[in-house]
Amino acid sequence: MTETKNIKLNSGGQWLTSPVANTKVFCRETFTEDHQDIDTMIQEFAKDRILPNVEAIDKLDKDLSLKLLREMGELGLIGVDTPEEYGGSDLDKITACIISEGMARGGSASFSCTFSVQTGIGSMGIVFYGTPAQKEKYLPKMMTGEWVSA
């Protein structure tokens, strides 16, 4: 026989007044100088490189998307979650969030998806489950944008 546990869940607006946890809340005002620099970099990239090209990107200009992805690789924005030994920068999750949020400022869901595939499902499977040989073969070129995830 299976034992059932009763769990009290907050409903309605209770989550507004219930204590969350004894942790620090993540907000822009607490960014480190490095976080501020990354935030500025991705905002400028989105404004200067993605936003002016939204129409071409959304018309599936593959060469432009690849060029932009490679530019992001040159800036070190692709490998935030990848270990340094495989071409990444192995930074914290706050930095990854800053970059993801900054991508949205470019106004192209299509390019944000391209970037997310490269930095997420395209590379994280190799980071977490790949053999050392697979990691050495694929990740460094993926982090520069030379090789692109499907």
ROPADO-376393 format. One record per atom (N, C-alpha, C): residue number from 1; atom name; x, y, z. Coordinates in Angstrom, 2 decimals, always signed. Example, Ala and Ser with C-alpha at 12.3 -4.5 7.8 and 13.67 -1.06 7.14 Angstrom:
BEGIN
<1; N; <+13.19; -5.69; +7.80>>;
<1; CA; <+12.30; -4.50; +7.80>>;
<1; C; <+13.20; -3.30; +7.80>>;
<2; N; <+12.85; -2.25; +7.08>>;
<2; CA; <+13.67; -1.06; +7.14>>;
<2; C; <+12.90; +0.03; +7.87>>;
END
This chain:
BEGIN
<1; N; <+0.84; -1.17; +0.00>>;
<1; CA; <+0.00; +0.00; +0.00>>;
<1; C; <+0.89; +1.25; +0.00>>;
<2; N; <+0.51; +2.24; -0.77>>;
<2; CA; <+1.27; +3.48; -0.88>>;
<2; C; <+0.85; +4.48; +0.19>>;
<3; N; <+1.84; +5.13; +0.76>>;
<3; CA; <+1.56; +6.15; +1.78>>;
<3; C; <+1.40; +7.51; +1.09>>;
<4; N; <+0.37; +8.23; +1.43>>;
<4; CA; <+0.13; +9.54; +0.86>>;
<4; C; <+0.56; +10.62; +1.85>>;
<5; N; <+1.28; +11.62; +1.34>>;
<5; CA; <+1.70; +12.74; +2.18>>;
<5; C; <+0.86; +13.95; +1.82>>;
<6; N; <+0.42; +14.66; +2.82>>;
<6; CA; <-0.29; +15.91; +2.61>>;
<6; C; <+0.70; +17.06; +2.66>>;
<7; N; <+0.71; +17.83; +1.60>>;
<7; CA; <+1.60; +18.98; +1.52>>;
<7; C; <+0.74; +20.23; +1.42>>;
<8; N; <+1.00; +21.19; +2.28>>;
<8; CA; <+0.25; +22.44; +2.26>>;
<8; C; <+0.87; +23.35; +1.20>>;
<9; N; <+0.07; +23.73; +0.22>>;
<9; CA; <+0.53; +24.62; -0.83>>;
<9; C; <-0.10; +25.99; -0.64>>;
<10; N; <+0.67; +27.03; -0.90>>;
<10; CA; <+0.11; +28.37; -0.88>>;
<10; C; <-0.79; +28.54; -2.09>>;
<11; N; <-1.91; +29.19; -1.90>>;
<11; CA; <-2.82; +29.42; -3.02>>;
<11; C; <-3.16; +30.90; -3.08>>;
<12; N; <-3.72; +31.29; -4.19>>;
<12; CA; <-4.09; +32.68; -4.34>>;
<12; C; <-2.87; +33.58; -4.25>>;
<13; N; <-3.00; +34.64; -3.50>>;
<13; CA; <-1.90; +35.60; -3.35>>;
<13; C; <-1.03; +35.36; -2.13>>;
<14; N; <-1.17; +34.19; -1.50>>;
<14; CA; <-0.38; +33.91; -0.29>>;
<14; C; <+1.12; +33.99; -0.55>>;
<15; N; <+1.54; +33.69; -1.77>>;
<15; CA; <+2.96; +33.70; -2.06>>;
<15; C; <+3.55; +35.10; -1.92>>;
<16; N; <+2.69; +36.13; -1.98>>;
<16; CA; <+3.17; +37.50; -1.83>>;
<16; C; <+3.59; +37.83; -0.40>>;
<17; N; <+2.95; +37.18; +0.55>>;
<17; CA; <+3.20; +37.52; +1.95>>;
<17; C; <+3.92; +36.42; +2.72>>;
<18; N; <+4.11; +35.28; +2.10>>;
<18; CA; <+4.79; +34.17; +2.77>>;
<18; C; <+6.30; +34.32; +2.63>>;
<19; N; <+7.05; +33.99; +3.67>>;
<19; CA; <+8.51; +34.04; +3.55>>;
<19; C; <+8.98; +33.04; +2.50>>;
<20; N; <+9.96; +33.46; +1.72>>;
<20; CA; <+10.47; +32.60; +0.65>>;
<20; C; <+11.57; +31.70; +1.20>>;
<21; N; <+12.62; +32.30; +1.61>>;
<21; CA; <+13.76; +31.55; +2.15>>;
<21; C; <+14.73; +32.56; +2.72>>;
<22; N; <+15.71; +32.07; +3.36>>;
<22; CA; <+16.73; +32.93; +3.93>>;
<22; C; <+17.86; +33.09; +2.92>>;
<23; N; <+17.53; +33.63; +1.74>>;
<23; CA; <+18.53; +33.80; +0.69>>;
<23; C; <+18.49; +35.23; +0.17>>;
<24; N; <+19.54; +35.57; -0.55>>;
<24; CA; <+19.66; +36.89; -1.13>>;
<24; C; <+18.83; +36.96; -2.42>>;
<25; N; <+18.12; +38.04; -2.62>>;
<25; CA; <+17.33; +38.21; -3.83>>;
<25; C; <+18.23; +38.76; -4.93>>;
<26; N; <+18.11; +38.17; -6.10>>;
<26; CA; <+18.90; +38.57; -7.26>>;
<26; C; <+18.29; +39.82; -7.89>>;
<27; N; <+19.06; +40.89; -7.99>>;
<27; CA; <+18.57; +42.11; -8.66>>;
<27; C; <+19.76; +42.89; -9.20>>;
<28; N; <+19.49; +43.74; -10.17>>;
<28; CA; <+20.54; +44.51; -10.84>>;
<28; C; <+21.39; +45.34; -9.88>>;
<29; N; <+20.75; +45.83; -8.84>>;
<29; CA; <+21.46; +46.69; -7.90>>;
<29; C; <+22.59; +45.96; -7.17>>;
<30; N; <+22.57; +44.64; -7.19>>;
<30; CA; <+23.61; +43.87; -6.51>>;
<30; C; <+24.62; +43.26; -7.49>>;
<31; N; <+24.57; +43.67; -8.77>>;
<31; CA; <+25.53; +43.17; -9.74>>;
<31; C; <+26.95; +43.54; -9.30>>;
<32; N; <+27.86; +42.61; -9.54>>;
<32; CA; <+29.28; +42.93; -9.35>>;
<32; C; <+29.72; +43.79; -10.53>>;
<33; N; <+30.92; +44.30; -10.47>>;
<33; CA; <+31.44; +45.09; -11.59>>;
<33; C; <+31.54; +44.22; -12.86>>;
<34; N; <+31.93; +42.96; -12.70>>;
<34; CA; <+31.99; +42.05; -13.85>>;
<34; C; <+30.60; +41.84; -14.44>>;
<35; N; <+29.60; +41.67; -13.59>>;
<35; CA; <+28.23; +41.50; -14.08>>;
<35; C; <+27.78; +42.75; -14.84>>;
<36; N; <+28.11; +43.92; -14.32>>;
<36; CA; <+27.74; +45.17; -14.99>>;
<36; C; <+28.42; +45.27; -16.35>>;
<37; N; <+29.68; +44.85; -16.43>>;
<37; CA; <+30.41; +44.89; -17.71>>;
<37; C; <+29.77; +43.95; -18.73>>;
<38; N; <+29.43; +42.74; -18.31>>;
<38; CA; <+28.77; +41.78; -19.21>>;
<38; C; <+27.42; +42.32; -19.64>>;
<39; N; <+26.67; +42.89; -18.70>>;
<39; CA; <+25.36; +43.46; -19.02>>;
<39; C; <+25.49; +44.55; -20.07>>;
<40; N; <+26.45; +45.44; -19.90>>;
<40; CA; <+26.68; +46.50; -20.88>>;
<40; C; <+27.06; +45.91; -22.23>>;
<41; N; <+27.95; +44.91; -22.23>>;
<41; CA; <+28.40; +44.29; -23.47>>;
<41; C; <+27.24; +43.66; -24.24>>;
<42; N; <+26.41; +42.88; -23.55>>;
<42; CA; <+25.32; +42.19; -24.26>>;
<42; C; <+24.24; +43.18; -24.70>>;
<43; N; <+24.00; +44.22; -23.91>>;
<43; CA; <+23.02; +45.23; -24.33>>;
<43; C; <+23.49; +45.95; -25.58>>;
<44; N; <+24.78; +46.30; -25.63>>;
<44; CA; <+25.33; +46.96; -26.81>>;
<44; C; <+25.30; +46.03; -28.02>>;
<45; N; <+25.64; +44.77; -27.80>>;
<45; CA; <+25.61; +43.81; -28.91>>;
<45; C; <+24.19; +43.67; -29.44>>;
<46; N; <+23.23; +43.55; -28.55>>;
<46; CA; <+21.83; +43.40; -28.96>>;
<46; C; <+21.37; +44.64; -29.73>>;
<47; N; <+21.72; +45.81; -29.23>>;
<47; CA; <+21.28; +47.07; -29.85>>;
<47; C; <+21.98; +47.31; -31.19>>;
<48; N; <+23.29; +47.05; -31.25>>;
<48; CA; <+24.08; +47.37; -32.44>>;
<48; C; <+24.11; +46.28; -33.50>>;
<49; N; <+24.01; +45.01; -33.09>>;
<49; CA; <+24.19; +43.92; -34.04>>;
<49; C; <+22.92; +43.12; -34.33>>;
<50; N; <+22.08; +42.94; -33.33>>;
<50; CA; <+20.87; +42.13; -33.56>>;
<50; C; <+19.70; +43.00; -34.01>>;
<51; N; <+19.37; +44.02; -33.24>>;
<51; CA; <+18.20; +44.85; -33.52>>;
<51; C; <+18.17; +45.40; -34.95>>;
<52; N; <+19.28; +45.92; -35.48>>;
<52; CA; <+19.24; +46.43; -36.86>>;
<52; C; <+19.04; +45.33; -37.91>>;
<53; N; <+19.24; +44.09; -37.52>>;
<53; CA; <+19.17; +42.97; -38.47>>;
<53; C; <+17.98; +42.05; -38.24>>;
<54; N; <+17.03; +42.47; -37.43>>;
<54; CA; <+15.90; +41.60; -37.08>>;
<54; C; <+15.15; +41.12; -38.31>>;
<55; N; <+14.89; +42.01; -39.24>>;
<55; CA; <+14.12; +41.62; -40.43>>;
<55; C; <+14.86; +40.54; -41.23>>;
<56; N; <+16.16; +40.73; -41.44>>;
<56; CA; <+16.94; +39.74; -42.19>>;
<56; C; <+17.02; +38.42; -41.44>>;
<57; N; <+17.21; +38.50; -40.13>>;
<57; CA; <+17.27; +37.28; -39.32>>;
<57; C; <+15.95; +36.53; -39.41>>;
<58; N; <+14.86; +37.25; -39.27>>;
<58; CA; <+13.54; +36.61; -39.30>>;
<58; C; <+13.17; +36.09; -40.68>>;
<59; N; <+13.87; +36.55; -41.72>>;
<59; CA; <+13.68; +35.99; -43.07>>;
<59; C; <+14.64; +34.83; -43.30>>;
<60; N; <+15.22; +34.35; -42.20>>;
<60; CA; <+16.09; +33.17; -42.19>>;
<60; C; <+17.38; +33.36; -42.98>>;
<61; N; <+18.02; +34.51; -42.80>>;
<61; CA; <+19.34; +34.75; -43.38>>;
<61; C; <+20.36; +33.96; -42.57>>;
<62; N; <+20.61; +32.74; -43.03>>;
<62; CA; <+21.47; +31.81; -42.30>>;
<62; C; <+22.88; +32.37; -42.12>>;
<63; N; <+23.43; +32.96; -43.17>>;
<63; CA; <+24.80; +33.48; -43.09>>;
<63; C; <+24.92; +34.58; -42.04>>;
<64; N; <+23.92; +35.45; -41.96>>;
<64; CA; <+23.93; +36.51; -40.97>>;
<64; C; <+23.84; +35.93; -39.56>>;
<65; N; <+22.95; +34.96; -39.37>>;
<65; CA; <+22.83; +34.34; -38.04>>;
<65; C; <+24.13; +33.68; -37.62>>;
<66; N; <+24.78; +33.00; -38.55>>;
<66; CA; <+26.07; +32.36; -38.24>>;
<66; C; <+27.14; +33.40; -37.92>>;
<67; N; <+27.13; +34.50; -38.67>>;
<67; CA; <+28.10; +35.57; -38.42>>;
<67; C; <+27.90; +36.16; -37.02>>;
<68; N; <+26.65; +36.42; -36.66>>;
<68; CA; <+26.36; +36.99; -35.34>>;
<68; C; <+26.74; +36.01; -34.23>>;
<69; N; <+26.47; +34.73; -34.45>>;
<69; CA; <+26.83; +33.72; -33.46>>;
<69; C; <+28.34; +33.67; -33.27>>;
<70; N; <+29.08; +33.76; -34.36>>;
<70; CA; <+30.55; +33.75; -34.27>>;
<70; C; <+31.06; +35.01; -33.55>>;
<71; N; <+30.41; +36.14; -33.80>>;
<71; CA; <+30.79; +37.36; -33.09>>;
<71; C; <+30.57; +37.19; -31.59>>;
<72; N; <+29.49; +36.54; -31.22>>;
<72; CA; <+29.23; +36.28; -29.80>>;
<72; C; <+30.29; +35.35; -29.23>>;
<73; N; <+30.72; +34.39; -30.04>>;
<73; CA; <+31.79; +33.49; -29.62>>;
<73; C; <+33.09; +34.24; -29.38>>;
<74; N; <+33.41; +35.19; -30.27>>;
<74; CA; <+34.62; +36.00; -30.11>>;
<74; C; <+34.57; +36.83; -28.83>>;
<75; N; <+33.37; +37.25; -28.44>>;
<75; CA; <+33.20; +38.04; -27.22>>;
<75; C; <+33.16; +37.17; -25.96>>;
<76; N; <+33.16; +35.85; -26.15>>;
<76; CA; <+33.12; +34.93; -25.01>>;
<76; C; <+31.73; +34.75; -24.42>>;
<77; N; <+30.70; +35.07; -25.18>>;
<77; CA; <+29.34; +35.00; -24.67>>;
<77; C; <+28.69; +33.63; -24.85>>;
<78; N; <+29.29; +32.76; -25.64>>;
<78; CA; <+28.68; +31.44; -25.87>>;
<78; C; <+29.03; +30.46; -24.76>>;
<79; N; <+30.25; +30.48; -24.28>>;
<79; CA; <+30.71; +29.43; -23.37>>;
<79; C; <+30.59; +29.72; -21.89>>;
<80; N; <+29.64; +30.52; -21.49>>;
<80; CA; <+29.51; +30.91; -20.08>>;
<80; C; <+29.36; +29.69; -19.17>>;
<81; N; <+28.61; +28.69; -19.61>>;
<81; CA; <+28.36; +27.50; -18.78>>;
<81; C; <+29.31; +26.34; -19.09>>;
<82; N; <+30.30; +26.57; -19.93>>;
<82; CA; <+31.21; +25.51; -20.34>>;
<82; C; <+32.56; +25.68; -19.64>>;
<83; N; <+33.15; +24.57; -19.16>>;
<83; CA; <+34.45; +24.66; -18.48>>;
<83; C; <+35.52; +25.31; -19.37>>;
<84; N; <+36.42; +26.03; -18.74>>;
<84; CA; <+37.49; +26.72; -19.46>>;
<84; C; <+38.35; +25.76; -20.27>>;
<85; N; <+38.57; +24.57; -19.76>>;
<85; CA; <+39.44; +23.62; -20.46>>;
<85; C; <+38.88; +23.22; -21.83>>;
<86; N; <+37.61; +23.50; -22.08>>;
<86; CA; <+36.99; +23.18; -23.37>>;
<86; C; <+36.59; +24.44; -24.13>>;
<87; N; <+37.21; +25.56; -23.81>>;
<87; CA; <+36.97; +26.78; -24.56>>;
<87; C; <+35.90; +27.70; -23.98>>;
<88; N; <+35.32; +27.31; -22.87>>;
<88; CA; <+34.30; +28.15; -22.25>>;
<88; C; <+34.90; +29.10; -21.24>>;
<89; N; <+34.03; +29.82; -20.57>>;
<89; CA; <+34.51; +30.75; -19.54>>;
<89; C; <+34.08; +30.33; -18.14>>;
<90; N; <+33.20; +29.33; -18.05>>;
<90; CA; <+32.80; +28.73; -16.78>>;
<90; C; <+32.43; +29.78; -15.73>>;
<91; N; <+31.53; +30.69; -16.12>>;
<91; CA; <+31.10; +31.75; -15.21>>;
<91; C; <+29.87; +31.34; -14.43>>;
<92; N; <+29.39; +32.21; -13.58>>;
<92; CA; <+28.25; +31.89; -12.72>>;
<92; C; <+26.91; +31.98; -13.46>>;
<93; N; <+25.89; +31.48; -12.81>>;
<93; CA; <+24.55; +31.47; -13.41>>;
<93; C; <+23.97; +32.87; -13.53>>;
<94; N; <+24.39; +33.78; -12.68>>;
<94; CA; <+23.91; +35.16; -12.81>>;
<94; C; <+24.36; +35.72; -14.15>>;
<95; N; <+25.61; +35.47; -14.52>>;
<95; CA; <+26.12; +35.93; -15.81>>;
<95; C; <+25.33; +35.31; -16.95>>;
<96; N; <+25.04; +34.02; -16.86>>;
<96; CA; <+24.24; +33.36; -17.89>>;
<96; C; <+22.87; +34.01; -18.01>>;
<97; N; <+22.26; +34.37; -16.89>>;
<97; CA; <+20.95; +35.03; -16.90>>;
<97; C; <+21.04; +36.42; -17.52>>;
<98; N; <+22.10; +37.14; -17.21>>;
<98; CA; <+22.28; +38.48; -17.77>>;
<98; C; <+22.37; +38.40; -19.29>>;
<99; N; <+23.12; +37.43; -19.79>>;
<99; CA; <+23.27; +37.27; -21.24>>;
<99; C; <+21.94; +36.87; -21.87>>;
<100; N; <+21.23; +35.95; -21.27>>;
<100; CA; <+19.93; +35.53; -21.81>>;
<100; C; <+18.95; +36.69; -21.85>>;
<101; N; <+18.92; +37.47; -20.79>>;
<101; CA; <+18.03; +38.63; -20.76>>;
<101; C; <+18.45; +39.64; -21.82>>;
<102; N; <+19.74; +39.84; -21.95>>;
<102; CA; <+20.24; +40.78; -22.95>>;
<102; C; <+19.89; +40.38; -24.37>>;
<103; N; <+19.85; +39.08; -24.63>>;
<103; CA; <+19.47; +38.60; -25.96>>;
<103; C; <+18.05; +39.05; -26.32>>;
<104; N; <+17.18; +39.10; -25.35>>;
<104; CA; <+15.80; +39.51; -25.60>>;
<104; C; <+15.73; +40.95; -26.07>>;
<105; N; <+16.69; +41.75; -25.67>>;
<105; CA; <+16.69; +43.16; -26.07>>;
<105; C; <+17.00; +43.35; -27.55>>;
<106; N; <+17.49; +42.30; -28.19>>;
<106; CA; <+17.76; +42.37; -29.61>>;
<106; C; <+16.51; +42.31; -30.46>>;
<107; N; <+15.41; +41.89; -29.86>>;
<107; CA; <+14.13; +41.90; -30.57>>;
<107; C; <+13.93; +40.76; -31.55>>;
<108; N; <+14.78; +39.75; -31.53>>;
<108; CA; <+14.63; +38.63; -32.45>>;
<108; C; <+14.53; +37.32; -31.67>>;
<109; N; <+13.32; +36.81; -31.58>>;
<109; CA; <+13.12; +35.52; -30.93>>;
<109; C; <+13.87; +34.43; -31.70>>;
<110; N; <+13.95; +34.60; -33.01>>;
<110; CA; <+14.63; +33.62; -33.85>>;
<110; C; <+16.11; +33.52; -33.48>>;
<111; N; <+16.79; +34.66; -33.37>>;
<111; CA; <+18.21; +34.60; -33.03>>;
<111; C; <+18.42; +34.19; -31.58>>;
<112; N; <+17.53; +34.60; -30.70>>;
<112; CA; <+17.62; +34.16; -29.30>>;
<112; C; <+17.55; +32.65; -29.22>>;
<113; N; <+16.70; +32.06; -30.06>>;
<113; CA; <+16.57; +30.60; -30.10>>;
<113; C; <+17.86; +29.97; -30.63>>;
<114; N; <+18.42; +30.55; -31.69>>;
<114; CA; <+19.68; +30.05; -32.24>>;
<114; C; <+20.77; +30.06; -31.17>>;
<115; N; <+20.86; +31.16; -30.45>>;
<115; CA; <+21.84; +31.29; -29.37>>;
<115; C; <+21.58; +30.28; -28.26>>;
<116; N; <+20.32; +30.14; -27.88>>;
<116; CA; <+19.96; +29.22; -26.79>>;
<116; C; <+20.25; +27.77; -27.14>>;
<117; N; <+20.03; +27.41; -28.39>>;
<117; CA; <+20.35; +26.04; -28.82>>;
<117; C; <+21.86; +25.81; -28.72>>;
<118; N; <+22.63; +26.80; -29.15>>;
<118; CA; <+24.09; +26.66; -29.12>>;
<118; C; <+24.61; +26.54; -27.68>>;
<119; N; <+24.02; +27.32; -26.78>>;
<119; CA; <+24.52; +27.35; -25.41>>;
<119; C; <+23.83; +26.36; -24.49>>;
<120; N; <+22.73; +25.81; -24.93>>;
<120; CA; <+21.96; +24.89; -24.09>>;
<120; C; <+22.00; +23.47; -24.60>>;
<121; N; <+20.93; +23.09; -25.27>>;
<121; CA; <+20.78; +21.69; -25.69>>;
<121; C; <+21.92; +21.24; -26.62>>;
<122; N; <+22.48; +22.16; -27.40>>;
<122; CA; <+23.54; +21.79; -28.32>>;
<122; C; <+24.86; +21.46; -27.66>>;
<123; N; <+25.15; +22.11; -26.56>>;
<123; CA; <+26.45; +21.89; -25.93>>;
<123; C; <+26.38; +21.25; -24.54>>;
<124; N; <+25.32; +21.50; -23.81>>;
<124; CA; <+25.27; +21.00; -22.43>>;
<124; C; <+25.22; +19.48; -22.33>>;
<125; N; <+24.63; +18.83; -23.32>>;
<125; CA; <+24.64; +17.37; -23.33>>;
<125; C; <+26.06; +16.83; -23.40>>;
<126; N; <+26.88; +17.52; -24.18>>;
<126; CA; <+28.28; +17.11; -24.30>>;
<126; C; <+29.04; +17.46; -23.01>>;
<127; N; <+28.77; +18.64; -22.46>>;
<127; CA; <+29.43; +19.05; -21.21>>;
<127; C; <+29.15; +18.04; -20.10>>;
<128; N; <+27.88; +17.65; -19.95>>;
<128; CA; <+27.50; +16.78; -18.83>>;
<128; C; <+27.70; +15.29; -19.10>>;
<129; N; <+27.52; +14.87; -20.34>>;
<129; CA; <+27.50; +13.43; -20.62>>;
<129; C; <+28.52; +12.96; -21.66>>;
<130; N; <+29.23; +13.89; -22.28>>;
<130; CA; <+30.19; +13.50; -23.30>>;
<130; C; <+31.43; +12.87; -22.72>>;
<131; N; <+32.08; +12.06; -23.54>>;
<131; CA; <+33.37; +11.49; -23.13>>;
<131; C; <+34.42; +12.60; -23.21>>;
<132; N; <+35.56; +12.42; -22.57>>;
<132; CA; <+36.62; +13.43; -22.70>>;
<132; C; <+36.99; +13.70; -24.17>>;
<133; N; <+37.01; +12.65; -24.98>>;
<133; CA; <+37.35; +12.82; -26.40>>;
<133; C; <+36.29; +13.66; -27.12>>;
<134; N; <+35.01; +13.43; -26.83>>;
<134; CA; <+33.94; +14.21; -27.44>>;
<134; C; <+34.02; +15.67; -27.01>>;
<135; N; <+34.27; +15.89; -25.74>>;
<135; CA; <+34.38; +17.26; -25.23>>;
<135; C; <+35.52; +18.00; -25.93>>;
<136; N; <+36.66; +17.35; -26.07>>;
<136; CA; <+37.81; +17.97; -26.72>>;
<136; C; <+37.56; +18.23; -28.20>>;
<137; N; <+36.83; +17.35; -28.84>>;
<137; CA; <+36.57; +17.48; -30.27>>;
<137; C; <+35.55; +18.58; -30.57>>;
<138; N; <+34.45; +18.60; -29.85>>;
<138; CA; <+33.32; +19.46; -30.21>>;
<138; C; <+33.28; +20.80; -29.49>>;
<139; N; <+33.48; +20.81; -28.20>>;
<139; CA; <+33.20; +22.02; -27.42>>;
<139; C; <+34.04; +23.25; -27.79>>;
<140; N; <+35.35; +23.14; -27.97>>;
<140; CA; <+36.11; +24.36; -28.29>>;
<140; C; <+35.60; +25.06; -29.56>>;
<141; N; <+35.26; +24.29; -30.58>>;
<141; CA; <+34.77; +24.90; -31.82>>;
<141; C; <+33.34; +25.41; -31.68>>;
<142; N; <+32.57; +24.78; -30.81>>;
<142; CA; <+31.21; +25.26; -30.57>>;
<142; C; <+31.24; +26.57; -29.78>>;
<143; N; <+32.20; +26.73; -28.89>>;
<143; CA; <+32.27; +27.93; -28.06>>;
<143; C; <+32.67; +29.16; -28.85>>;
<144; N; <+33.35; +28.96; -29.97>>;
<144; CA; <+33.72; +30.09; -30.82>>;
<144; C; <+32.65; +30.37; -31.87>>;
<145; N; <+31.74; +29.43; -32.05>>;
<145; CA; <+30.73; +29.57; -33.10>>;
<145; C; <+31.19; +29.00; -34.42>>;
<146; N; <+32.42; +28.45; -34.45>>;
<146; CA; <+32.92; +27.83; -35.68>>;
<146; C; <+32.04; +26.65; -36.06>>;
<147; N; <+31.68; +25.83; -35.07>>;
<147; CA; <+30.74; +24.73; -35.28>>;
<147; C; <+29.43; +25.11; -34.61>>;
<148; N; <+28.34; +24.83; -35.29>>;
<148; CA; <+27.03; +25.24; -34.80>>;
<148; C; <+26.16; +24.02; -34.51>>;
<149; N; <+25.42; +24.10; -33.44>>;
<149; CA; <+24.48; +23.03; -33.09>>;
<149; C; <+23.36; +22.97; -34.12>>;
<150; N; <+22.78; +21.80; -34.26>>;
<150; CA; <+21.69; +21.65; -35.23>>;
<150; C; <+20.44; +22.35; -34.75>>;
END
